[in-house]
Amino acid sequence: MEDFDFEFCEFIEYNMRYITYPDFCNKCVLIKKMYQDLNKYQKRFYKWYVYSNIHMREMHKNAIWEYLNFNDMNYYLNLLHLLTKTK
């Protein structure tokens, strides 16, 4: 996959797209709000989008997925903490 695949994925709402972990973190509040409005099939597809990203480590993908699916402030804080470990 290439940047183009993540930036222009027509099946993912424009405001929910990102390429890098810092990019996700900059938009995470909006993305989560939009994610909560998805049905279960759309959420499953979005999981594919999150985990297929070649620009981040699995720990970042897991942090994103946990943040999107749980309403505990600790998941948000973990997102921010992991910004220091993006490489």
Sequence and secondary structure as in RCSB ss.txt:
>XXXX:A:sequence
MEDFDFEFCEFIEYNMRYITYPDFCNKCVLIKKMYQDLNKYQKRFYKWYVYSNIHMREMHKNAIWEYLNFNDMNY
YLNLLHLLTKTK
>XXXX:A:secstr
  HHHHHS TTS GGG  SSHHHHHHHHHHHHHHHHTS HHHHHHHHHHHHT TTS HHHHHHHHHHHH   HHH
HHHHHHHGGG  
